Amino acid sequence: MVAKHTWRSLLDDNLVGRAAELGFYFIFALFPSLFTATALLGLAARSASHIYYSLLGYLSIVIPHDAMGMVLGTFNETTAAATSGKLTFGLVAAVWSASVGFSAIQDSLNVVYKVKETRSYFAARFSAIGVTVLLMGLVTLMLASLLGADFLARLSHLHIYDHFLAALVALVARSFGWLFAVVLLSLFFAVIYYFAPDVKRSQWHWLTPGAAIGIVGWLITSTGLRLYVHFFNNYSVTYGSLGAVIILLTWFYLTGLMLLLGAEINSEIEAAAAAKRLLLLEQNDLAAAAASVTQASTSTTGSSAAAPKPAA
């Protein structure tokens, strides 16, 4: 029943078109964010850029190779020309561009939850900026957890001479790194679903059914896109040099679609639960009313039976 309502609402809310809108805003915010990161790391130290390069390398797990090559190429170009002026401009542009993307998420989730935006423009925008900074921090922590796990795994192979023990420590370190990354990914979805829609009585949930399905769907579609591009790499024939951009935009589109799908599932589950509570409340009210009528009827009958007969 929930699946049927979710499919119908997905079409009625035009989530396919809204996912395309989110994909545009995501790619619009990506490069200013990288620009700021590279400017910060370029001013800090040359080795810091290599660390961030390694962090970005973990995105290749979900981003197709051609698109990731374009992202890393842009990263290298901006790192080579990082200055303090670019840092200031890039920071403002990154936060503003990314917050515009989150504002689009706010509008889309308001449609999903069937609510109207009651926050003022400035309140909604400041909320978008704050949540954007939080989400950027979560993404960095996710990538850093994978990098830290690989670093500990390499240390175990260097300093533990027992090969079995070293392999065991490396496996445990990488397992904890991936587990922490998955927890942060669920937190990423939870933050969006909690702060984006203008729901008056929203409750915090670390993991919701919609978030779980959205995360699994995102991983499946990302892997499927990687495999498709790997075995049927005809984008360069169709789009030429824009093929990598098209692939990246397609990946962002799928990301936005899975994000909205998870929100739609949560919305339908909450609507079904609210309808069930309302039905139960109505049944209890009817039962109470019936009990009152029965009690009143019994009292009236008893009083009539107890009344004395008039004298002849």
Secondary structure, DSSP 8 states (H G I E B T S, - for coil): -HHHHHHHHHHHTTHHHHHHHHHHHHHHHHHHHHHHHHHHHHHH-HHHHHHHHHHHHGGGGTS-HHHHHHHHHHHHHHHTT--HHHHHHHHHHHHHHHHHHHHHHHHHHHHHTT----S-HHHHHHHHHHHHHHHHHHHHHHHHHHHHHHHHHHHHHHH---HHHHHHHHHHHHHHHHHHHHHHHHHHHHHHHHHSS--TT----SS-HHHHHHHHHHHHHHHHHHHHHHHS--HHHHHGGGHHHHHHHHHHHHHHHHHHHHHHHHHHHHHHHHHHHHHHHHHHHHHHHHHHHHHHHHHHHHHHHHS-----
